[in-house]
Amino acid sequence: MSAPSGPSAQHRPRHNRPALIALVVVAALACLALGWWQWERFESSSGTGQNLGYALQWPLFAAFAVFAYFRFVRLESEAEEEQSAPAPAAQPARSKTKKAAPREIPAGILPERPTAARGSDPALAEYNQYLARLHADDIGEQVRAAGLDARDTERSAG
């Protein structure tokens, strides 16, 4: 089996993703098996309505795994088509019929972070000086408690 040749083969690359396909198949089969197990639990003598709910829920998870895979493939192929498409002036009809989904958050949508005011507030300056004095006093107490006071330079030569 040979790959198709010509211009259409160059514009539509085929992706070989066996690991992703295997993951989707394993996930879907596991979800279906868990649904079957919950159904059997529901039909047993100790089965409850919760088991019935789970029995109906697991197949939905399997369907979502398959849906997510096909959605991923479609979005990837659309992104490739947009990259390989000619300039927008050459395709006016397509731009009118289908708008491309935004890929990034445009600037200006999110609020800007507030910045600290750099003005000269006398109360703030006084408070900062007070905190600096407290810090210096605390450091001085730690130095004296450790016996590293710089004012006491006399040593015994004994």
N, C-alpha and C positions, 0 to 999 in steps of 0.2 A: 504494500500500500504506500504510494508515494504522496508527498505533500502537494497540494495544488500549487500551480505556478501561475505567474501573471501578476498584473497590478493589484488585484484584489487580495492576493495572498500576502503582499507586502503590507497592506494597510490593516489586516486583521491577524495579529499574531495569536497563535494558540498557546495558551498557558497549560503547562503540565503540572498539576498540583496534586499528586497522589496522596501525600501526607494529609492534606486538608480534606480531601474526599474520604480518606479512611477515617479520619476523626469524626466527620459528620455521620458516616455510616455506623461507626461504633457507638456514637452518642445516641443516634436514633434507635438503634437496636436495643441499647441498654434501657432507654426510656420505655420502649414498647415492652421489654421483658419485665420491667418494674410495674408497668400498668397491668400486665397479665397476672403477676404475683399478687397485686392488690385486689384484682378481681377475684382470684381464688380465695383470698382471705375474706372478702366480702361474702362469698357464697358459703364459707365454712360456718359452723355453728357459733363461733365467737365473733363473726364479722359484724361490723357496725357501718353506719352511714359514712363515717370518716373514711373507711376503706373504699367505699363506693366513690367518694369524692376523689381520692387519690387515683383510683382506677381510671377515672375519666380525665384526670389532670395529666398523667404521665404521657399519654399519646399527644396531648397538646404540646408538651415540651419537645417531643420527637419532631412534630410538625414544625415547630419554631426553629429547631436546629437546621432542618432542610431549607426552610424559608430564608434564614439568615445566610446560608451558604449561597443560594441563588441571588439574593440581594447584593451580597459582596461581589459576586462575579459580574453582575450587571453594572454596579457602580464603578468597578474597575474598568470595564470595557468602555463605559461612557467617558471616563477620565482619559483613556487612551485615545478615543475618538476626538475629544476636544483638543488634545495635544497635537494630533496629526491633521486636524482640520485646517483648511486654508484660511486666509484672512477673513474677518467678518464681512467685508465689503463684497466678497465673492458669493456669500450665502445670505442674502437678505431675507429669503422666504423662511429659512430655518430659524433665524433669530426672532422672527415674529411669532412663530408657532410654538417654540419651546424655549423657555428661559432656563439658563443654567443655574443650578442651586449654588448658593454662596458656599465657598470653601473656607473662608476665614472670617473672623469677626472684624467688621470694618472699624476703622479708627473713629472715635467720637461716640460710640454707642455706650461703652462702659463709662462710669463716672471717673473723673481723675482723682488721684490720691491727694488728700489735703497736704499742704506743706506747712511747716512750722513758721510762724511769723518771726521775722528777724528784727522787729522794732525794738526800741529802747524803752522797756517797761521798768520803771524804778522799783516797783514792788517785786517783780520777778528777779531783778538784779540783786536786791537785798536778800531775797530768799536763797538765791544761789550762793551768795557769800556766806550766809548762815550755814548752809549745807557743807560748804567747803571747810569752814571752821570746825564743824562737828567731825568731819572726816579727818582733819588734821589732828584734832584732839584724840580721836580713836586710835589713829596710827601711833601717836606719841605714847598712849597708854600701853599698846601692844609692845612697843620697843622697850619701854621701861620694865614691863612684866617679863620680857625675855632676857633682861639684864644687858641690853645693848645700848644703854643710854650714852649718847655721844658726849654729854657734859661730864660724865664720870670717866676721865681718861687716866686716873691714877691707878697704878697696878702695884701689887706687892711683888717684890723681887725676892721671894723667899724660898 
